[in-house]
Amino acid sequence: MKTIVHTLCVAMATAVAAWLLPGIHISGAGTGSKIVTLIVVAVIIGVVNAIVRPIAKFLGGCLIVLSLGLFLLVINAAMLLLSSWIATNMGVGFRVDGFVTALIGSIVISVVSGILSSVLTPRS
């Protein structure tokens, strides 16, 4: 149940980021199509964060320590760009235009999904 709620929170956070930032694009024929796109993108982001992000954090460990953790923002932006690339190659209507947009978008997605997850995740 927590995984489903968290995926929906990431989908809503991605919608907020697309709404706030002109460089994040979600395309679809209608509202239902855009919702499906957001859910697929949230799953892609989840898979990328589960598989690739730990490897990137391990490889960039020294830079993370030297920058007092700020390099994690760069890793998060790279994961969002990778998710955008995967979604585009899968034919999903999601695109991030550049690194700066990905950096700001990853911050927005992290903050909004964190707030939504803390409010909506059932306590067990």
N, CA, C and O atoms as a GROMACS GRO file, in nm:
protein
  496
    1MET      N    1   0.082  -0.120   0.000
    1MET     CA    2   0.000   0.000   0.000
    1MET      C    3   0.087   0.127   0.000
    1MET      O    4   0.055   0.225  -0.068
    2LYS      N    5   0.198   0.122   0.078
    2LYS     CA    6   0.284   0.239   0.084
    2LYS      C    7   0.348   0.269  -0.051
    2LYS      O    8   0.367   0.385  -0.086
    3THR      N    9   0.381   0.165  -0.126
    3THR     CA   10   0.443   0.185  -0.257
    3THR      C   11   0.347   0.253  -0.354
    3THR      O   12   0.387   0.342  -0.429
    4ILE      N   13   0.222   0.212  -0.351
    4ILE     CA   14   0.121   0.272  -0.439
    4ILE      C   15   0.100   0.419  -0.402
    4ILE      O   16   0.094   0.505  -0.490
    5VAL      N   17   0.088   0.446  -0.273
    5VAL     CA   18   0.068   0.584  -0.228
    5VAL      C   19   0.190   0.669  -0.265
    5VAL      O   20   0.175   0.782  -0.311
    6HIS      N   21   0.309   0.614  -0.244
    6HIS     CA   22   0.430   0.690  -0.278
    6HIS      C   23   0.439   0.716  -0.428
    6HIS      O   24   0.480   0.824  -0.469
    7THR      N   25   0.403   0.618  -0.510
    7THR     CA   26   0.404   0.637  -0.655
    7THR      C   27   0.306   0.746  -0.697
    7THR      O   28   0.337   0.828  -0.782
    8LEU      N   29   0.188   0.746  -0.637
    8LEU     CA   30   0.090   0.850  -0.667
    8LEU      C   31   0.138   0.987  -0.620
    8LEU      O   32   0.111   1.088  -0.685
    9CYS      N   33   0.209   0.991  -0.507
    9CYS     CA   34   0.265   1.118  -0.458
    9CYS      C   35   0.371   1.171  -0.554
    9CYS      O   36   0.376   1.291  -0.580
   10VAL      N   37   0.455   1.083  -0.607
   10VAL     CA   38   0.556   1.124  -0.705
   10VAL      C   39   0.488   1.171  -0.833
   10VAL      O   40   0.534   1.266  -0.896
   11ALA      N   41   0.381   1.105  -0.873
   11ALA     CA   42   0.307   1.148  -0.992
   11ALA      C   43   0.248   1.287  -0.972
   11ALA      O   44   0.256   1.371  -1.062
   12MET      N   45   0.190   1.312  -0.856
   12MET     CA   46   0.135   1.445  -0.828
   12MET      C   47   0.246   1.550  -0.819
   12MET      O   48   0.229   1.662  -0.866
   13ALA      N   49   0.359   1.513  -0.760
   13ALA     CA   50   0.472   1.606  -0.750
   13ALA      C   51   0.528   1.638  -0.888
   13ALA      O   52   0.569   1.751  -0.914
   14THR      N   53   0.531   1.540  -0.976
   14THR     CA   54   0.577   1.564  -1.112
   14THR      C   55   0.482   1.658  -1.186
   14THR      O   56   0.525   1.742  -1.264
   15ALA      N   57   0.352   1.643  -1.160
   15ALA     CA   58   0.254   1.734  -1.220
   15ALA      C   59   0.274   1.876  -1.170
   15ALA      O   60   0.263   1.972  -1.247
   16VAL      N   61   0.304   1.891  -1.042
   16VAL     CA   62   0.332   2.024  -0.987
   16VAL      C   63   0.456   2.083  -1.050
   16VAL      O   64   0.458   2.201  -1.086
   17ALA      N   65   0.561   2.002  -1.065
   17ALA     CA   66   0.684   2.050  -1.127
   17ALA      C   67   0.660   2.091  -1.272
   17ALA      O   68   0.713   2.193  -1.317
   18ALA      N   69   0.580   2.014  -1.344
   18ALA     CA   70   0.549   2.049  -1.484
   18ALA      C   71   0.465   2.176  -1.491
   18ALA      O   72   0.477   2.254  -1.586
   19TRP      N   73   0.381   2.196  -1.391
   19TRP     CA   74   0.298   2.316  -1.387
   19TRP      C   75   0.382   2.440  -1.355
   19TRP      O   76   0.358   2.548  -1.411
   20LEU      N   77   0.480   2.425  -1.266
   20LEU     CA   78   0.562   2.538  -1.224
   20LEU      C   79   0.674   2.572  -1.322
   20LEU      O   80   0.705   2.690  -1.341
   21LEU      N   81   0.732   2.473  -1.384
   21LEU     CA   82   0.851   2.494  -1.467
   21LEU      C   83   0.818   2.478  -1.615
   21LEU      O   84   0.764   2.376  -1.656
   22PRO      N   85   0.851   2.578  -1.696
   22PRO     CA   86   0.820   2.568  -1.839
   22PRO      C   87   0.906   2.467  -1.913
   22PRO      O   88   0.872   2.431  -2.026
   23GLY      N   89   1.015   2.418  -1.855
   23GLY     CA   90   1.102   2.324  -1.923
   23GLY      C   91   1.067   2.178  -1.900
   23GLY      O   92   1.134   2.090  -1.955
   24ILE      N   93   0.964   2.150  -1.821
   24ILE     CA   94   0.919   2.012  -1.800
   24ILE      C   95   0.785   1.998  -1.872
   24ILE      O   96   0.690   2.070  -1.843
   25HIS      N   97   0.780   1.904  -1.966
   25HIS     CA   98   0.662   1.889  -2.052
   25HIS      C   99   0.598   1.752  -2.032
   25HIS      O  100   0.665   1.650  -2.033
   26ILE      N  101   0.467   1.754  -2.015
   26ILE     CA  102   0.387   1.631  -2.010
   26ILE      C  103   0.284   1.643  -2.120
   26ILE      O  104   0.204   1.737  -2.122
   27SER      N  105   0.286   1.547  -2.211
   27SER     CA  106   0.193   1.555  -2.323
   27SER      C  107   0.098   1.437  -2.320
   27SER      O  108   0.131   1.328  -2.274
   28GLY      N  109  -0.020   1.463  -2.369
   28GLY     CA  110  -0.123   1.361  -2.379
   28GLY      C  111  -0.244   1.420  -2.447
   28GLY      O  112  -0.259   1.542  -2.454
   29ALA      N  113  -0.330   1.334  -2.497
   29ALA     CA  114  -0.447   1.380  -2.572
   29ALA      C  115  -0.548   1.449  -2.482
   29ALA      O  116  -0.608   1.549  -2.520
   30GLY      N  117  -0.567   1.397  -2.364
   30GLY     CA  118  -0.662   1.454  -2.271
   30GLY      C  119  -0.613   1.440  -2.129
   30GLY      O  120  -0.500   1.400  -2.103
   31THR      N  121  -0.702   1.474  -2.036
   31THR     CA  122  -0.665   1.467  -1.895
   31THR      C  123  -0.634   1.324  -1.853
   31THR      O  124  -0.536   1.301  -1.781
   32GLY      N  125  -0.714   1.228  -1.896
   32GLY     CA  126  -0.689   1.088  -1.860
   32GLY      C  127  -0.556   1.038  -1.914
   32GLY      O  128  -0.485   0.965  -1.846
   33SER      N  129  -0.523   1.078  -2.034
   33SER     CA  130  -0.396   1.039  -2.094
   33SER      C  131  -0.278   1.100  -2.018
   33SER      O  132  -0.175   1.035  -2.001
   34LYS      N  133  -0.293   1.224  -1.973
   34LYS     CA  134  -0.187   1.288  -1.896
   34LYS      C  135  -0.170   1.224  -1.759
   34LYS      O  136  -0.059   1.213  -1.708
   35ILE      N  137  -0.280   1.180  -1.699
   35ILE     CA  138  -0.272   1.111  -1.570
   35ILE      C  139  -0.198   0.979  -1.586
   35ILE      O  140  -0.114   0.945  -1.503
   36VAL      N  141  -0.229   0.905  -1.690
   36VAL     CA  142  -0.158   0.779  -1.716
   36VAL      C  143  -0.011   0.806  -1.741
   36VAL      O  144   0.075   0.733  -1.692
   37THR      N  145   0.020   0.912  -1.816
   37THR     CA  146   0.159   0.949  -1.841
   37THR      C  147   0.230   0.980  -1.710
   37THR      O  148   0.343   0.935  -1.689
   38LEU      N  149   0.165   1.055  -1.620
   38LEU     CA  150   0.226   1.089  -1.492
   38LEU      C  151   0.251   0.965  -1.407
   38LEU      O  152   0.354   0.956  -1.340
   39ILE      N  153   0.160   0.870  -1.409
   39ILE     CA  154   0.179   0.747  -1.331
   39ILE      C  155   0.294   0.664  -1.389
   39ILE      O  156   0.376   0.610  -1.314
   40VAL      N  157   0.301   0.654  -1.521
   40VAL     CA  158   0.411   0.581  -1.584
   40VAL      C  159   0.544   0.649  -1.554
   40VAL      O  160   0.643   0.582  -1.527
   41VAL      N  161   0.547   0.781  -1.559
   41VAL     CA  162   0.669   0.856  -1.528
   41VAL      C  163   0.708   0.835  -1.382
   41VAL      O  164   0.826   0.820  -1.351
   42ALA      N  165   0.611   0.832  -1.292
   42ALA     CA  166   0.640   0.808  -1.151
   42ALA      C  167   0.701   0.670  -1.130
   42ALA      O  168   0.792   0.653  -1.049
   43VAL      N  169   0.652   0.571  -1.203
   43VAL     CA  170   0.710   0.436  -1.195
   43VAL      C  171   0.853   0.436  -1.250
   43VAL      O  172   0.942   0.374  -1.193
   44ILE      N  173   0.874   0.507  -1.362
   44ILE     CA  174   1.009   0.515  -1.419
   44ILE      C  175   1.104   0.582  -1.320
   44ILE      O  176   1.215   0.535  -1.299
   45ILE      N  177   1.060   0.692  -1.260
   45ILE     CA  178   1.143   0.762  -1.161
   45ILE      C  179   1.173   0.669  -1.044
   45ILE      O  180   1.286   0.667  -0.994
   46GLY      N  181   1.074   0.593  -0.999
   46GLY     CA  182   1.096   0.500  -0.889
   46GLY      C  183   1.198   0.392  -0.923
   46GLY      O  184   1.283   0.359  -0.840
   47VAL      N  185   1.189   0.338  -1.042
   47VAL     CA  186   1.283   0.233  -1.083
   47VAL      C  187   1.424   0.290  -1.098
   47VAL      O  188   1.522   0.228  -1.056
   48VAL      N  189   1.435   0.408  -1.158
   48VAL     CA  190   1.566   0.472  -1.173
   48VAL      C  191   1.626   0.502  -1.035
   48VAL      O  192   1.745   0.479  -1.013
   49ASN      N  193   1.544   0.554  -0.944
   49ASN     CA  194   1.594   0.584  -0.810
   49ASN      C  195   1.629   0.458  -0.732
   49ASN      O  196   1.716   0.462  -0.644
   50ALA      N  197   1.565   0.348  -0.761
   50ALA     CA  198   1.595   0.224  -0.689
   50ALA      C  199   1.719   0.154  -0.744
   50ALA      O  200   1.791   0.088  -0.669
   51ILE      N  201   1.746   0.167  -0.873
   51ILE     CA  202   1.855   0.091  -0.935
   51ILE      C  203   1.978   0.178  -0.961
   51ILE      O  204   2.089   0.142  -0.920
   52VAL      N  205   1.961   0.292  -1.027
   52VAL     CA  206   2.075   0.371  -1.072
   52VAL      C  207   2.125   0.466  -0.963
   52VAL      O  208   2.246   0.486  -0.949
   53ARG      N  209   2.035   0.525  -0.887
   53ARG     CA  210   2.075   0.626  -0.787
   53ARG      C  211   2.174   0.572  -0.684
   53ARG      O  212   2.270   0.642  -0.653
   54PRO      N  213   2.155   0.452  -0.628
   54PRO     CA  214   2.256   0.403  -0.532
   54PRO      C  215   2.395   0.388  -0.594
   54PRO      O  216   2.496   0.412  -0.528
   55ILE      N  217   2.401   0.348  -0.720
   55ILE     CA  218   2.530   0.335  -0.788
   55ILE      C  219   2.593   0.473  -0.805
   55ILE      O  220   2.712   0.490  -0.783
   56ALA      N  221   2.513   0.571  -0.845
   56ALA     CA  222   2.564   0.708  -0.862
   56ALA      C  223   2.610   0.766  -0.729
   56ALA      O  224   2.712   0.835  -0.723
   57LYS      N  225   2.536   0.738  -0.622
   57LYS     CA  226   2.577   0.786  -0.490
   57LYS      C  227   2.706   0.721  -0.445
   57LYS      O  228   2.790   0.785  -0.382
   58PHE      N  229   2.723   0.594  -0.476
   58PHE     CA  230   2.846   0.524  -0.439
   58PHE      C  231   2.966   0.580  -0.515
   58PHE      O  232   3.071   0.606  -0.457
   59LEU      N  233   2.947   0.599  -0.646
   59LEU     CA  234   3.056   0.650  -0.728
   59LEU      C  235   3.090   0.796  -0.696
   59LEU      O  236   3.205   0.838  -0.708
   60GLY      N  237   2.989   0.872  -0.655
   60GLY     CA  238   3.013   1.013  -0.623
   60GLY      C  239   3.028   1.039  -0.475
   60GLY      O  240   3.012   1.153  -0.430
   61GLY      N  241   3.058   0.936  -0.399
   61GLY     CA  242   3.067   0.949  -0.253
   61GLY      C  243   3.164   1.055  -0.207
   61GLY      O  244   3.133   1.133  -0.117
   62CYS      N  245   3.281   1.059  -0.268
   62CYS     CA  246   3.381   1.160  -0.229
   62CYS      C  247   3.331   1.301  -0.259
   62CYS      O  248   3.350   1.392  -0.178
   63LEU      N  249   3.268   1.319  -0.374
   63LEU     CA  250   3.215   1.451  -0.408
   63LEU      C  251   3.100   1.491  -0.317
   63LEU      O  252   3.084   1.609  -0.285
   64ILE      N  253   3.020   1.393  -0.274
   64ILE     CA  254   2.911   1.422  -0.182
   64ILE      C  255   2.968   1.471  -0.050
   64ILE      O  256   2.918   1.569   0.007
   65VAL      N  257   3.072   1.405   0.000
   65VAL     CA  258   3.133   1.445   0.127
   65VAL      C  259   3.201   1.581   0.113
   65VAL      O  260   3.184   1.667   0.199
   66LEU      N  261   3.278   1.601   0.006
   66LEU     CA  262   3.348   1.728  -0.014
   66LEU      C  263   3.254   1.847  -0.030
   66LEU      O  264   3.287   1.958   0.012
   67SER      N  265   3.138   1.824  -0.091
   67SER     CA  266   3.043   1.933  -0.113
   67SER      C  267   2.940   1.943   0.000
   67SER      O  268   2.844   2.020  -0.010
   68LEU      N  269   2.961   1.866   0.106
   68LEU     CA  270   2.870   1.864   0.221
   68LEU      C  271   2.727   1.826   0.180
   68LEU      O  272   2.629   1.877   0.234
   69GLY      N  273   2.718   1.737   0.084
   69GLY     CA  274   2.590   1.684   0.042
   69GLY      C  275   2.526   1.755  -0.076
   69GLY      O  276   2.424   1.707  -0.127
   70LEU      N  277   2.581   1.867  -0.119
   70LEU     CA  278   2.520   1.940  -0.230
   70LEU      C  279   2.529   1.865  -0.362
   70LEU      O  280   2.448   1.889  -0.452
   71PHE      N  281   2.626   1.776  -0.375
   71PHE     CA  282   2.637   1.697  -0.498
   71PHE      C  283   2.516   1.605  -0.516
   71PHE      O  284   2.489   1.560  -0.627
   72LEU      N  285   2.443   1.578  -0.408
   72LEU     CA  286   2.321   1.497  -0.420
   72LEU      C  287   2.217   1.566  -0.507
   72LEU      O  288   2.136   1.500  -0.573
   73LEU      N  289   2.218   1.700  -0.508
   73LEU     CA  290   2.127   1.773  -0.597
   73LEU      C  291   2.160   1.745  -0.743
   73LEU      O  292   2.071   1.732  -0.827
   74VAL      N  293   2.289   1.736  -0.773
   74VAL     CA  294   2.333   1.705  -0.909
   74VAL      C  295   2.291   1.562  -0.945
   74VAL      O  296   2.246   1.537  -1.057
   75ILE      N  297   2.307   1.470  -0.852
   75ILE     CA  298   2.266   1.331  -0.876
   75ILE      C  299   2.116   1.323  -0.900
   75ILE      O  300   2.070   1.253  -0.990
   76ASN      N  301   2.036   1.395  -0.818
   76ASN     CA  302   1.891   1.395  -0.837
   76ASN      C  303   1.852   1.452  -0.973
   76ASN      O  304   1.763   1.400  -1.039
   77ALA      N  305   1.919   1.560  -1.015
   77ALA     CA  306   1.891   1.617  -1.147
   77ALA      C  307   1.926   1.518  -1.258
   77ALA      O  308   1.853   1.506  -1.356
   78ALA      N  309   2.038   1.449  -1.242
   78ALA     CA  310   2.077   1.349  -1.342
   78ALA      C  311   1.976   1.235  -1.348
   78ALA      O  312   1.948   1.183  -1.456
   79MET      N  313   1.922   1.195  -1.233
   79MET     CA  314   1.821   1.088  -1.232
   79MET      C  315   1.693   1.134  -1.302
   79MET      O  316   1.628   1.055  -1.370
   80LEU      N  317   1.656   1.262  -1.284
   80LEU     CA  318   1.538   1.313  -1.354
   80LEU      C  319   1.563   1.319  -1.504
   80LEU      O  320   1.473   1.287  -1.582
   81LEU      N  321   1.682   1.361  -1.545
   81LEU     CA  322   1.715   1.362  -1.688
   81LEU      C  323   1.716   1.220  -1.745
   81LEU      O  324   1.668   1.198  -1.857
   82LEU      N  325   1.769   1.126  -1.670
   82LEU     CA  326   1.768   0.986  -1.715
   82LEU      C  327   1.626   0.934  -1.726
   82LEU      O  328   1.593   0.863  -1.822
   83SER      N  329   1.541   0.968  -1.631
   83SER     CA  330   1.400   0.927  -1.638
   83SER      C  331   1.332   0.988  -1.759
   83SER      O  332   1.251   0.922  -1.825
   84SER      N  333   1.364   1.113  -1.788
   84SER     CA  334   1.308   1.179  -1.907
   84SER      C  335   1.354   1.109  -2.035
   84SER      O  336   1.275   1.089  -2.127
   85TRP      N  337   1.482   1.072  -2.040
   85TRP     CA  338   1.535   1.003  -2.158
   85TRP      C  339   1.468   0.867  -2.176
   85TRP      O  340   1.430   0.830  -2.287
   86ILE      N  341   1.453   0.793  -2.066
   86ILE     CA  342   1.387   0.661  -2.073
   86ILE      C  343   1.242   0.677  -2.118
   86ILE      O  344   1.195   0.603  -2.204
   87ALA      N  345   1.172   0.774  -2.059
   87ALA     CA  346   1.031   0.796  -2.096
   87ALA      C  347   1.018   0.834  -2.243
   87ALA      O  348   0.928   0.786  -2.312
   88THR      N  349   1.106   0.920  -2.290
   88THR     CA  350   1.101   0.960  -2.431
   88THR      C  351   1.125   0.841  -2.523
   88THR      O  352   1.056   0.826  -2.624
   89ASN      N  353   1.222   0.757  -2.489
   89ASN     CA  354   1.250   0.640  -2.572
   89ASN      C  355   1.141   0.534  -2.564
   89ASN      O  356   1.126   0.454  -2.656
   90MET      N  357   1.063   0.533  -2.456
   90MET     CA  358   0.950   0.441  -2.445
   90MET      C  359   0.824   0.496  -2.513
   90MET      O  360   0.724   0.425  -2.525
   91GLY      N  361   0.829   0.619  -2.557
   91GLY     CA  362   0.713   0.680  -2.622
   91GLY      C  363   0.617   0.743  -2.524
   91GLY      O  364   0.503   0.773  -2.559
   92VAL      N  365   0.662   0.765  -2.401
   92VAL     CA  366   0.579   0.832  -2.300
   92VAL      C  367   0.599   0.982  -2.316
   92VAL      O  368   0.711   1.027  -2.339
   93GLY      N  369   0.493   1.059  -2.305
   93GLY     CA  370   0.500   1.202  -2.328
   93GLY      C  371   0.555   1.280  -2.210
   93GLY      O  372   0.481   1.356  -2.147
   94PHE      N  373   0.681   1.262  -2.179
   94PHE     CA  374   0.746   1.335  -2.070
   94PHE      C  375   0.884   1.378  -2.117
   94PHE      O  376   0.961   1.297  -2.169
   95ARG      N  377   0.914   1.508  -2.097
   95ARG     CA  378   1.042   1.560  -2.143
   95ARG      C  379   1.090   1.670  -2.049
   95ARG      O  380   1.012   1.755  -2.006
   96VAL      N  381   1.218   1.667  -2.018
   96VAL     CA  382   1.283   1.772  -1.941
   96VAL      C  383   1.385   1.837  -2.033
   96VAL      O  384   1.467   1.767  -2.093
   97ASP      N  385   1.381   1.970  -2.043
   97ASP     CA  386   1.460   2.039  -2.145
   97ASP      C  387   1.608   2.051  -2.116
   97ASP      O  388   1.689   2.042  -2.209
   98GLY      N  389   1.649   2.072  -1.993
   98GLY     CA  390   1.791   2.092  -1.968
   98GLY      C  391   1.828   2.061  -1.825
   98GLY      O  392   1.744   2.025  -1.743
   99PHE      N  393   1.959   2.078  -1.795
   99PHE     CA  394   2.008   2.042  -1.663
   99PHE      C  395   1.954   2.135  -1.555
   99PHE      O  396   1.917   2.088  -1.447
  100VAL      N  397   1.949   2.264  -1.582
  100VAL     CA  398   1.900   2.358  -1.480
  100VAL      C  399   1.753   2.330  -1.450
  100VAL      O  400   1.712   2.333  -1.334
  101THR      N  401   1.675   2.304  -1.552
  101THR     CA  402   1.535   2.268  -1.532
  101THR      C  403   1.524   2.138  -1.453
  101THR      O  404   1.439   2.126  -1.365
  102ALA      N  405   1.610   2.042  -1.484
  102ALA     CA  406   1.610   1.916  -1.409
  102ALA      C  407   1.650   1.937  -1.264
  102ALA      O  408   1.595   1.873  -1.174
  103LEU      N  409   1.745   2.026  -1.240
  103LEU     CA  410   1.789   2.056  -1.104
  103LEU      C  411   1.675   2.117  -1.022
  103LEU      O  412   1.647   2.071  -0.912
  104ILE      N  413   1.611   2.218  -1.076
  104ILE     CA  414   1.500   2.281  -1.005
  104ILE      C  415   1.382   2.185  -0.996
  104ILE      O  416   1.315   2.177  -0.892
  105GLY      N  417   1.356   2.111  -1.104
  105GLY     CA  418   1.246   2.015  -1.103
  105GLY      C  419   1.266   1.904  -1.002
  105GLY      O  420   1.170   1.861  -0.938
  106SER      N  421   1.390   1.856  -0.988
  106SER     CA  422   1.414   1.750  -0.890
  106SER      C  423   1.394   1.801  -0.748
  106SER      O  424   1.349   1.726  -0.661
  107ILE      N  425   1.428   1.928  -0.723
  107ILE     CA  426   1.403   1.986  -0.591
  107ILE      C  427   1.253   1.995  -0.566
  107ILE      O  428   1.206   1.959  -0.458
  108VAL      N  429   1.178   2.044  -0.664
  108VAL     CA  430   1.033   2.056  -0.650
  108VAL      C  431   0.969   1.919  -0.628
  108VAL      O  432   0.885   1.903  -0.539
  109ILE      N  433   1.009   1.821  -0.708
  109ILE     CA  434   0.952   1.687  -0.695
  109ILE      C  435   0.985   1.627  -0.559
  109ILE      O  436   0.899   1.565  -0.497
  110SER      N  437   1.107   1.645  -0.512
  110SER     CA  438   1.146   1.591  -0.382
  110SER      C  439   1.067   1.653  -0.268
  110SER      O  440   1.017   1.583  -0.180
  111VAL      N  441   1.055   1.786  -0.270
  111VAL     CA  442   0.984   1.855  -0.162
  111VAL      C  443   0.836   1.821  -0.163
  111VAL      O  444   0.778   1.786  -0.060
  112VAL      N  445   0.773   1.832  -0.279
  112VAL     CA  446   0.629   1.807  -0.288
  112VAL      C  447   0.595   1.661  -0.259
  112VAL      O  448   0.499   1.634  -0.187
  113SER      N  449   0.672   1.568  -0.313
  113SER     CA  450   0.642   1.427  -0.286
  113SER      C  451   0.670   1.392  -0.140
  113SER      O  452   0.601   1.308  -0.082
  114GLY      N  453   0.770   1.455  -0.080
  114GLY     CA  454   0.795   1.432   0.063
  114GLY      C  455   0.680   1.480   0.149
  114GLY      O  456   0.639   1.412   0.243
  115ILE      N  457   0.629   1.599   0.118
  115ILE     CA  458   0.515   1.653   0.194
  115ILE      C  459   0.391   1.566   0.174
  115ILE      O  460   0.323   1.531   0.270
  116LEU      N  461   0.362   1.532   0.048
  116LEU     CA  462   0.245   1.449   0.020
  116LEU      C  463   0.257   1.310   0.084
  116LEU      O  464   0.159   1.258   0.137
  117SER      N  465   0.376   1.252   0.078
  117SER     CA  466   0.395   1.119   0.137
  117SER      C  467   0.377   1.122   0.287
  117SER      O  468   0.318   1.030   0.345
  118SER      N  469   0.426   1.226   0.351
  118SER     CA  470   0.412   1.233   0.496
  118SER      C  471   0.267   1.254   0.537
  118SER      O  472   0.225   1.210   0.645
  119VAL      N  473   0.190   1.320   0.452
  119VAL     CA  474   0.048   1.342   0.484
  119VAL      C  475  -0.037   1.220   0.448
  119VAL      O  476  -0.128   1.185   0.522
  120LEU      N  477  -0.009   1.158   0.336
  120LEU     CA  478  -0.098   1.054   0.283
  120LEU      C  479  -0.059   0.911   0.316
  120LEU      O  480  -0.144   0.822   0.307
  121THR      N  481   0.066   0.886   0.355
  121THR     CA  482   0.108   0.750   0.382
  121THR      C  483   0.044   0.699   0.511
  121THR      O  484   0.055   0.763   0.615
  122PRO      N  485  -0.022   0.584   0.504
  122PRO     CA  486  -0.085   0.530   0.625
  122PRO      C  487   0.020   0.487   0.726
  122PRO      O  488   0.122   0.429   0.690
  123ARG      N  489  -0.007   0.515   0.852
  123ARG     CA  490   0.085   0.474   0.959
  123ARG      C  491   0.064   0.327   0.991
  123ARG      O  492  -0.050   0.281   1.003
  124SER      N  493   0.174   0.254   1.006
  124SER     CA  494   0.159   0.111   1.038
  124SER      C  495   0.242   0.074   1.158
  124SER      O  496   0.241  -0.042   1.200
   0.00000   0.00000   0.00000
